[in-house]
Amino acid sequence: MTIHKAAELISLSLTVPTVLLGSLVVVIWGKSSIKALKAHKKSATDWLILGIVVSFVGSSLDNIYWGITWGSDLLQIESSATWFRNGVYANIPLRQTAGIIAAFCHLRGAISWSSKGLPDGLVNRIITASWALCAITLIALYQFL
């Protein structure tokens, strides 16, 4: 067995506890996240709970998708190429969008928790800069197509 195959086996086996434990986090915090989502004025705790749930939902679903993808490749199932080719469609909502929303929730929680340590204006400027860099990256990459 090659080192690469061993790493694939380890990664695929670690997918199981990643998905199970991540799903358990979502189940445990689910009711609190719904309550937090409905709260008119969200506390730092509300924002953190929302960030946790969004993060673990995205991560668990992303791990399921890529577990199927890498598993089909390891088992040399013909459809593995299709799973890899379409992985970008899973990455957008499950990895990038969930990560952005979770980070936003955690940053809002940090702002709510400590107005001294993390000024709202600074976070807003960083968020704006990240979207500007996203647009610049998109334009730059488009030039190579």
C-alpha positions as CSV (number, residue, x, y, z in Angstrom):
1,M,0.0,0.0,0.0
2,T,1.3,3.4,-0.9
3,I,1.5,6.4,1.5
4,H,-1.1,8.1,-0.6
5,K,-3.6,5.2,-0.4
6,A,-3.0,5.0,3.4
7,A,-3.8,8.7,3.6
8,E,-6.9,8.2,1.6
9,L,-8.1,5.4,3.9
10,I,-7.4,7.5,7.0
11,S,-9.2,10.5,5.5
12,L,-12.2,8.5,4.5
13,S,-12.4,6.7,7.9
14,L,-12.1,10.1,9.7
15,T,-15.1,11.3,7.6
16,V,-17.4,9.1,9.7
17,P,-16.7,10.7,13.1
18,T,-16.5,14.1,11.5
19,V,-20.0,13.8,10.1
20,L,-21.5,12.0,13.1
21,L,-20.1,14.4,15.7
22,G,-20.8,17.4,13.6
23,S,-24.4,16.3,13.2
24,L,-24.7,15.7,16.9
25,V,-23.5,19.3,17.5
26,V,-26.3,20.5,15.1
27,V,-28.9,18.4,16.8
28,I,-27.8,19.6,20.3
29,W,-27.7,23.3,19.3
30,G,-30.6,23.1,16.8
31,K,-33.4,24.4,19.0
32,S,-31.1,27.2,20.4
33,S,-30.1,28.2,16.9
34,I,-33.8,28.5,15.8
35,K,-34.4,30.6,18.9
36,A,-31.3,32.7,18.2
37,L,-32.4,33.2,14.5
38,K,-35.8,34.4,15.6
39,A,-34.4,36.8,18.2
40,H,-35.1,40.4,17.3
41,K,-31.9,41.7,19.0
42,K,-29.3,39.0,18.9
43,S,-26.8,38.7,21.8
44,A,-23.2,37.6,21.4
45,T,-24.3,34.1,22.4
46,D,-27.0,34.0,19.8
47,W,-24.5,35.0,17.1
48,L,-22.0,32.3,18.3
49,I,-24.7,29.6,18.3
50,L,-25.8,30.5,14.8
51,G,-22.2,30.5,13.6
52,I,-21.6,27.1,15.2
53,V,-24.6,25.5,13.7
54,V,-24.0,27.0,10.2
55,S,-20.4,25.9,10.3
56,F,-21.2,22.3,11.4
57,V,-24.1,21.9,8.9
58,G,-21.8,23.0,6.1
59,S,-18.9,20.9,7.3
60,S,-20.9,17.8,7.7
61,L,-22.6,18.0,4.3
62,D,-19.2,18.9,2.7
63,N,-17.6,15.9,4.3
64,I,-20.4,13.6,3.0
65,Y,-20.0,14.9,-0.5
66,W,-16.2,14.6,-0.5
67,G,-16.4,11.3,1.3
68,I,-18.5,9.9,-1.5
69,T,-16.2,11.4,-4.0
70,W,-12.9,10.1,-2.6
71,G,-14.6,6.8,-1.7
72,S,-15.7,6.2,-5.3
73,D,-12.2,7.1,-6.5
74,L,-10.6,4.7,-4.0
75,L,-12.9,1.9,-5.0
76,Q,-12.4,2.8,-8.7
77,I,-16.1,3.4,-9.3
78,E,-16.6,4.8,-12.8
79,S,-18.7,7.8,-11.5
80,S,-15.8,9.2,-9.4
81,A,-14.7,11.5,-12.3
82,T,-18.3,13.0,-12.3
83,W,-18.2,13.6,-8.5
84,F,-14.8,15.3,-8.8
85,R,-15.9,17.4,-11.8
86,N,-19.0,18.6,-10.0
87,G,-17.3,19.2,-6.6
88,V,-17.3,22.9,-7.2
89,Y,-21.1,22.9,-7.0
90,A,-20.8,21.4,-3.5
91,N,-18.0,23.7,-2.4
92,I,-19.9,26.9,-3.1
93,P,-22.8,26.4,-0.7
94,L,-21.3,23.9,1.7
95,R,-17.7,25.1,2.2
96,Q,-17.4,28.7,1.1
97,T,-20.9,30.1,1.7
98,A,-21.3,28.3,5.0
99,G,-17.8,29.4,6.1
100,I,-18.5,33.0,5.2
101,I,-21.9,33.0,7.1
102,A,-20.4,31.2,10.1
103,A,-17.4,33.7,10.2
104,F,-19.9,36.6,9.9
105,C,-21.9,35.2,12.8
106,H,-18.8,34.8,15.0
107,L,-17.6,38.3,14.2
108,R,-21.0,39.8,15.0
109,G,-20.9,37.8,18.3
110,A,-17.4,39.2,19.0
111,I,-18.6,42.7,18.3
112,S,-21.6,42.2,20.6
113,W,-19.5,40.7,23.4
114,S,-16.7,43.3,23.5
115,S,-17.1,46.7,22.0
116,K,-13.5,47.5,23.1
117,G,-11.7,44.6,21.5
118,L,-13.4,44.5,18.1
119,P,-14.9,47.7,16.7
120,D,-17.9,47.3,14.4
121,G,-16.4,49.7,11.8
122,L,-13.2,47.7,11.6
123,V,-15.1,44.4,11.0
124,N,-17.3,46.1,8.4
125,R,-14.1,47.4,6.6
126,I,-12.6,43.9,6.7
127,I,-15.7,42.3,5.3
128,T,-15.9,44.9,2.6
129,A,-12.2,44.4,1.7
130,S,-12.8,40.6,1.5
131,W,-15.6,41.1,-1.0
132,A,-13.4,43.5,-3.0
133,L,-10.6,41.0,-3.0
134,C,-13.1,38.3,-4.1
135,A,-14.1,40.5,-7.1
136,I,-10.5,41.3,-8.0
137,T,-9.7,37.6,-7.9
138,L,-12.7,36.7,-10.0
139,I,-11.7,39.3,-12.6
140,A,-8.1,38.2,-12.6
141,L,-8.9,34.6,-13.0
142,Y,-11.5,35.3,-15.7
143,Q,-8.7,36.8,-17.8
144,F,-7.1,33.3,-18.0
145,L,-10.2,31.6,-19.4
